[in-house]
Amino acid sequence: MNIHILRCGEIRVSETVPFGNAVSLANTARQLAAPDKARVTLPVFAYLIEHPRGLLLVDTGWCREISPTGVYDAAAVRELLPGPLAAFYRPTLPAGEAIHEQLAARGLSPRDLDCVILTHLDPDHVAGLRHIKGAKRIVLPEDEYFWSCRAVYKARQPRSLWIDAPIERLYYRGSPLGPNRWAIDLFGDESVQLVNVPGHTDGQAAVILRRGGKFVLLTADAAFSPRNWRESVAPGYGFDHEQQLKSLRWIASMAAEPGCAAVLCSHDPGVQPHTIVI
Ligand SMILES: [Zn+2]
């Protein structure tokens, strides 16, 4: 199984987002207003996986329209994101990093994607959906879709970016995996499992890719870097701090397993695009 780490743009967020270790409306308000000198640039990763059952994509990154010329464009951002989210993320998508551009560079089209897995509905993970029309399947945990009706998620997850995509909602089931023992076994063979890691959102999934005795864990936004689980410091953007810490404890336990080949976070500045083979 080849796991290609794709950089699909970046965000320039308050330095309290990756390691704030508290979530509250007041903290979010401060993050929106953070001056540039109190911000950090973080990558936005998606993952293209050559799996025995087909070509998989995990998340989609930003869309070209948010950064038409590949540089930060405040007016273009505000066309796609409401003002507070635009101020929170300050996104940029350099030329060649949009998901369809990266597929084309590999000689692929969206129709070659057998399954697209969405970890959650925040815009940096789903804005690129518009670029992968024709993918055979797009899946999302039902729990994430269900809670998108809640006011806090309506504010975080602009519906225009994903509501018209043909998303298939899959149900978490009882499982030995995860902080809440809730997971989706995508192909029924344990090779791809969506594991509920709540805290950042309620329904968010981490993804375990397993082959032979090895596995790679994609944490989505349950962690922003290994420091989160090594020091039990939760990201400062989320919904439920206690659930974030519980999810981090589970990630730490997985990272310590002998079969763990890598643990990858969606916004870890310590990771460069590369390919992992398991
Ligand atoms: Zn994210």
Boltz pocket constraint, residues with backbone or C-beta under 6 A from the ligand:
constraints:
  - pocket:
      binder: B
      contacts: [[A, 122], [A, 124], [A, 125], [A, 221], [A, 266], [A, 267]]
      max_distance: 6.0
